[in-house]
Amino acid sequence: MENINRTFKAAIFDMDGLILDSERTVLSIWEQLGAKYGFEGIREYGISVIGKNKQATVDEFKRVYGEPGEPYERELRAIYNGMAEKGQVPLKPHTIELLSAMKKAGMKIAIASSSTREEVTSQMAALGALPYFDACICGDQVTRSKPDPEIFLLACDALGVKPEEGVGLEDSFNGVRSCKASGLYTIMVPDIIQPDDEMNGLADVILPSLKDVQDFLNLK
């Protein structure tokens, strides 16, 4: 893997599935609920709704299982939030090392997450990561969600940089679409869902881990 021959003034991160190991946590909770209520194939269902919003999640539950998904989505969210508040949804490997290296290099750092501001700040604070971020732009602060680029453009404004001066990091398809449309240099770090031909063509580079991001950006 070659290193990139340029520097960036800022980095803008997605949260869920990129720096927070939320997708595996959510899948584990779906499996608990499937065992509790007798829903077969719940892991496959859980994978199919990764990255989808609440309405799409409950609609798919209705299609697959023939009953309303709202009660189960609420139960899942309650379990997840309880874990997150206690710091039991872990950071992905090498998150702190990458953030520290970016700070050492003088980069400004923001989160651009579809989660609410309360969720983002409380979860990052519980894991000791919040002080690394100069700004948090969240789902309840935007009018158009990903794949629209609004959230990344707002993050650039909050950091005082132009998109072409920054790098954006994402794991999801809609996140990559959003990031690329904003004009940021786009790095995809896939989580459970692996890139397809569209993502291979859209992301500027696809890297397997945050450690590889640090190496790629020549950060010590």
N, C-alpha and C positions, 0 to 999 in steps of 0.2 A: 504493500500500500504506500503510495507516494504522499508526502506532506503537501499542503497547499502553500503556494508561494505568495501569500498576502496576509495582511493583518486586519483585524476588525476592531471597531471602537465599542461594539456592544454585542451582547448575545441575548436572545429571547427564547425562553423555554416553554413548551407545553408542560403540563404537570402529570396528569394521569397516564400511566403506561410508559412515560419517558423517564422522569426522575422519581416517580412514586410507583411502587410495584402494586398498583391497584387492580390491574386486570386479573392477576392470579388470585388475589384476595377475593374479588367479586365472584370468580368462577368457583372458588372453594365454598363460598356462601350459597351459591346456586345449588351446588351438590348437596349441601346440608339440607336445603329446603326440599330438594328433589327426594331425598331419603325420607324426610319427615312426612311429606304429603303424597309420596308414591308417584312422582312424575318421572317416567322413564326418558332416557336420552337428554337429561337436563344439561349435561356438560356441553353437548352439541348445540343445544339451544343457547346456552350462555355464550359460547364462542360466536354464534351467529349474530348476537346483538352487541358485541363489543364495538364501542365507538358510536352507537346509536343513542338518540335522546330518549327521554322517558316515554314519550308517546309511541315512538317506534318500537320500543322494548315491550310495552304492554300489548300493542297491536299484534306483534309477532307471537307473544305468549297465547293470545286468543286464537290465532291461526293454528298454532301447533297443538295446543292442549284443549281448545274448545271451551275455555272458561275465562272470565276476566282476569287480567294479569295484575291489576292495580294492587290488590291486597298483598300479593307476594313481592311485588316491587317495593312496596312500603316496608315490608318486613325485612327484606334484604337491605334497604337503605338504613333502617334503624340499627341493624347489626353492624353494618359497615361503619356508620358514623360513630357508634360506640367504640369500635376498635380504633378508628382514626384519632379520636379524642385522647386515647390512651397511648398514642404513638405506636400502635400495633400493626399499622400498614407501613411496611418498611420502605426506605429509599432504595432505588436501584443501585447496584454495585458501582462504585467510583463516582457517585454524585458529588460528594463533598470534595474529593480530590480535584474534580473538574472545576467546580465553582471556585475553589481556593486558587487554582492556577489562573483562572480568568481574572479574579480580583488582583492577584499579584501582577498580572500583565496590564492592569489599569483599565480593564473593560468594565463597562456598565452592564448590569444584568437585570432582566425582567422576566416575569412569568406572564404568559398569555394563555389562560386556562378557561375552558367552558364551564368549569365549576363556579360556584358562587364565591364572592370575596370572603365571606365568613369561613367557608370550607377550606379555601386555599390558605388563608392566613393561619387558621387554627391548626391545620395539618402540618404545614411547614414549621410553625412554631413548636409543635409537639416533638418534632424530629430534629430541632436545632438548626434548621436550614434557612429560616426566614431572614436572618440578618444579612445573608448573601445577596438578597434581591433589593435593588434600588426602586423597583416599582412592581405592582401586581395589577394586571388588567384582567378582569374576570367576566364570566358569562352574564352576570347581572349588571354589567356596565356597558354592554353593547346592544345595539338594536338588530344587528344581523350576525348570526352565528357562523362558525366555520361550515362550509368552505369559503365564505366571504372573507376578504382580507382585513376587514375593519379592526379586529382585535389586535392584529400585529401592527397595523398602522398606528393605532392608539398607543401601543407599547413603545413604538419608535418615538412618537411625540413626547411621551412621558420621560424617556431617556434623553431627549434632545439630540437625536441622531436621524440621519436620512436612512431609508431602508437599504440603500446600496452600501452603507457603511457598516451594516450589521449582519449577523448570522442568526438564522432561526433553526431551532431543533424540534423535531416532531417525530411521533411514532405512527400516527393514524393517517389514513388516506385523506380524509377531509382536512386534517391538520396540514398535511403536505400541500394540498391544493391551496389552502388559505395562505400559508407561508410563502409559497412561490408567487402567488398573485400579488402579494404585498411588495415584492421587489427585493426581499431579503435573500441572501445566499442560503439555500435550503439544504439542511442535513437531515436525512431520515435515519432514525435508529429504531428499527422494527422491534415490536414486542411479540405478542402471540401471533397476530396476523402478519404474514410475510408479504413483501411487495410483489405486485404484479407488473405487467408490461407498462401500464400507465405510470406507476410509481418509478420504475426504472428509468423512464424517459423524463419524468417531471422533476424529481429531486436532483440537486446538483451532485450529491454524493450520498450513498447509502453505506452506513457503517454498523458493525454488529454490536458495539457497546459504547458506553460513555468514555471508557479508557481509550478506545480507538479515536474518539472525537478529540480528546486531549492531545494525542499523538499527531493526528491529522492537522490540528491547528498550531502545532509547534509550541505548545504550552508546557512549561517546566514546573 
